[in-house]
């Protein structure tokens, strides 16, 4: 479930990055985060399959719920990292303008 969730997030981020004209929002970083997580979960799935064999395809409902929560947590953490990077680099100058705005 973690692999499936992160691959969906990676594909969505990649499509958004590819169809966007400018890269001011740095969606490529989000793509790298999600594709890296997808590769990590894919390697984990291979090793788990080697260990469990046929049992790998019949997970318990509790295990699926835990994996789904972990997958959503990884996607949320990727978004947090991307947003923090956007706030630090401030590509559109919005944060700087808000901080330097003087009241009349």
C-alpha positions in Angstrom: 0.0 0.0 0.0 2.9 2.4 0.7 4.3 1.7 -2.7 1.0 2.3 -4.4 0.4 5.6 -2.6 3.8 7.0 -3.2 3.8 5.9 -6.9 0.4 7.7 -7.4 1.9 10.8 -5.7 5.0 10.6 -7.9 3.0 10.3 -11.1 0.7 13.2 -10.2 3.6 15.4 -9.3 5.5 14.4 -12.4 2.4 15.2 -14.6 2.0 18.6 -12.9 5.7 19.3 -13.4 5.7 18.2 -17.0 2.6 20.2 -18.0 3.6 23.4 -16.2 5.2 26.1 -18.4 7.5 27.6 -15.8 9.3 25.9 -12.9 9.0 28.7 -10.4 7.3 26.4 -7.9 10.1 23.9 -8.1 7.9 20.8 -8.7 10.9 18.9 -9.8 12.0 18.6 -6.2 8.6 17.2 -5.2 9.0 14.6 -8.1 12.4 13.6 -6.8 11.1 13.2 -3.3 8.2 11.0 -4.4 10.1 8.9 -6.9 12.9 8.3 -4.3 10.3 7.1 -1.8 8.7 4.9 -4.5 12.0 3.3 -5.3 12.6 2.8 -1.6 9.2 1.1 -1.1 9.8 -1.0 -4.3 13.1 -2.4 -2.9 11.3 -3.0 0.4 8.5 -4.9 -1.4 11.1 -7.1 -3.2 12.8 -8.1 0.0 9.4 -8.7 1.7 8.3 -10.9 -1.2 11.5 -12.9 -1.0 10.9 -13.4 2.7 7.1 -14.2 2.7 6.6 -15.7 -0.8 2.9 -16.3 -1.4 1.8 -14.8 1.9 2.9 -11.4 0.6 -0.2 -11.2 -1.6 -2.6 -11.8 1.3 -1.9 -9.2 3.9 -4.0 -8.7 7.0 -6.4 -5.8 7.1 -4.5 -4.3 10.0 -1.3 -4.4 8.0 -2.9 -2.8 5.0 -4.3 0.0 7.2 -0.8 0.6 8.8 0.8 0.6 5.4 -1.8 3.1 4.1 -1.2 5.4 7.0 2.6 5.2 6.5 2.2 5.9 2.8 0.0 9.0 3.5 2.5 10.1 6.1 5.3 9.9 3.6 3.4 11.9 1.0 2.6 14.5 3.7 6.2 14.7 4.8 7.3 15.2 1.2 4.8 18.1 0.9 6.1 19.6 4.1 9.7 19.4 2.9 8.7 21.0 -0.5 6.7 23.8 1.2 9.5 24.6 3.6 11.9 24.8 0.7 9.5 27.1 -1.2 9.2 29.3 1.9 13.0 29.5 2.3 13.8 30.2 -1.4 10.7 32.3 -1.9 10.7 32.1 -5.8 7.9 34.6 -6.2 8.9 37.0 -3.5 5.6 36.6 -1.6 7.1 35.9 1.8 9.5 38.8 1.5 6.7 41.2 0.5 4.6 40.0 3.4 7.4 40.5 5.9 8.5 43.9 4.6 5.0 45.3 4.1 4.6 48.5 6.1 1.3 49.6 7.4 0.2 53.2 6.5 
